[in-house]
């Protein structure tokens, strides 16, 4: 009887451990948590329009002009405009905008409260939120690469953290 109780106990401990590990895999990757998305991956979104909080285009700075104001470790509220180069193919929870110098701005949908169309690359975007230049860890860069649909070879080639401009956007307009 005690052997059976011991086996059941081990099984329960294993299940609890597995459940805990599984939930950690869906937990926040430094603010990036697909499990918190309010909709399914297959949600159909309009091709253009206002996403997130409603914003306007007025007083938006060109992305390269806007980012000249941003320094490391200092957040800056701004509204900018540019052209979308890439969108998260998992859920539309981020997009990137290429900069003149070859770098990119990572635009995250604030608190994963909304999504943008996954086919928005090449379209114009206006985004408003809090920007900063920060060091992105290798694990997060690999996560973004997987979200973008990169090959395993491209993901494995990421071995160093990178300094990136990021914007937590409360709202965006896509046209």
C-alpha positions in Angstrom: 0.0 0.0 0.0 2.8 2.5 0.9 4.5 1.8 -2.4 1.3 2.7 -4.3 0.9 5.9 -2.3 4.5 6.7 -2.9 4.0 6.2 -6.7 0.8 8.3 -6.7 2.7 11.0 -4.8 5.6 11.0 -7.3 3.0 11.2 -10.2 1.3 14.2 -8.6 4.7 16.0 -8.0 5.6 15.3 -11.6 2.3 16.7 -12.9 2.7 19.8 -10.7 6.2 20.3 -11.9 5.2 19.9 -15.5 2.3 22.3 -15.1 4.6 24.9 -13.5 7.2 24.5 -16.3 4.5 24.8 -19.0 3.1 28.0 -17.5 6.6 29.4 -17.3 7.1 28.9 -21.0 4.1 31.1 -21.6 5.2 33.7 -19.1 6.7 37.0 -19.8 9.8 37.2 -21.9 10.7 40.6 -20.5 7.3 42.0 -21.2 6.6 39.8 -24.3 3.9 37.3 -23.4 1.7 35.7 -26.1 -0.4 33.9 -23.5 -1.8 37.3 -22.4 -3.1 38.2 -25.9 -6.8 38.9 -25.9 -7.5 37.1 -29.1 -6.6 34.0 -31.0 -3.7 33.8 -33.4 -6.2 33.5 -36.3 -8.1 36.7 -35.6 -9.0 38.6 -38.7 -8.0 42.3 -38.5 -8.8 45.1 -40.9 -5.8 45.8 -43.3 -5.6 49.4 -42.1 -6.9 51.8 -39.5 -6.4 52.7 -35.9 -5.3 50.0 -33.5 -5.0 50.2 -29.7 -5.9 53.6 -28.2 -7.2 56.0 -30.8 -4.4 58.4 -31.9 -4.0 61.0 -34.6 -1.4 61.7 -37.2 -0.9 65.3 -36.1 2.5 66.4 -34.8 4.2 63.0 -35.7 7.9 63.2 -36.3 9.7 61.2 -39.0 11.1 58.1 -37.2 14.8 59.1 -37.8 14.1 62.6 -36.4 12.2 61.3 -33.4 14.9 58.8 -32.4 17.6 61.5 -32.3 15.9 62.6 -29.1 16.2 59.2 -27.4 19.1 58.3 -25.2 20.0 55.1 -23.2 18.0 54.5 -20.0 15.8 57.6 -20.5 12.2 57.1 -21.7 10.7 59.6 -24.0 7.0 60.2 -24.9 6.6 60.7 -28.7 4.6 60.2 -31.8 6.4 59.1 -34.9 5.8 57.9 -38.4 7.6 55.5 -40.7 7.3 52.5 -42.9 6.7 49.0 -41.4 9.4 46.6 -42.4 8.3 43.5 -40.4 5.4 42.3 -38.2 5.2 39.5 -35.6 3.8 36.5 -37.5 2.7 34.8 -34.3 0.1 37.4 -33.2 0.8 40.9 -34.6 2.0 42.0 -31.2 5.0 44.0 -32.5 6.3 45.6 -35.7 9.6 47.1 -36.8 10.5 50.2 -38.7 13.9 50.4 -40.5 16.0 53.5 -39.8 18.4 55.4 -42.2 21.5 53.8 -40.5 20.3 50.2 -41.0 19.1 49.8 -37.4 15.4 49.3 -36.6 12.9 50.5 -34.2 10.9 47.8 -32.4 7.3 48.9 -31.8 5.6 46.7 -29.1 1.9 46.9 -28.7 1.6 48.2 -25.1 0.7 45.5 -22.6 -0.3 43.2 -25.5 -3.6 45.0 -25.3 -4.1 44.9 -29.1 -2.7 43.5 -32.3 -1.9 44.7 -35.7 -2.4 43.0 -39.1 0.4 40.4 -39.8 0.6 41.5 -43.4 1.3 45.2 -42.8 4.9 45.2 -43.9 5.5 48.0 -46.4 2.7 50.1 -45.1 2.9 53.5 -43.5 2.5 53.6 -39.7 2.0 56.3 -37.1 2.8 55.2 -33.5 2.5 57.0 -30.2 4.0 55.8 -26.9 7.1 55.6 -24.7 10.5 55.1 -26.4 13.9 54.2 -25.1 17.2 52.7 -26.4 17.9 49.5 -24.5 20.1 46.4 -24.6 18.0 43.5 -25.8 19.2 40.1 -24.4 20.0 37.2 -26.7 16.9 35.1 -25.5 14.6 38.0 -26.4 16.2 38.5 -29.8 15.8 34.8 -30.5 12.1 35.0 -29.4 11.6 38.0 -31.8 13.3 36.0 -34.6 11.0 33.0 -34.0 8.0 35.3 -34.0 9.1 36.8 -37.3 9.2 33.3 -38.9 13.0 33.2 -39.2 14.7 29.8 -39.9 16.3 27.9 -37.0 19.7 28.6 -38.6 19.0 32.4 -38.4 17.8 32.0 -34.8 20.8 30.0 -33.7 23.1 32.6 -35.3 22.0 35.2 -32.7 24.7 35.0 -30.0 25.1 38.6 -28.8 22.7 41.1 -27.1 21.9 44.2 -29.3 21.2 47.8 -28.5 17.8 48.7 -30.0 15.3 51.5 -30.0 12.0 50.3 -28.7 8.6 52.0 -28.5 5.8 50.8 -26.3 2.9 52.0 -28.4 -0.4 52.8 -26.8 -1.9 53.2 -30.3 -0.9 53.0 -34.0 -2.4 53.9 -37.3 -1.6 51.8 -40.3 -2.3 52.9 -43.9 
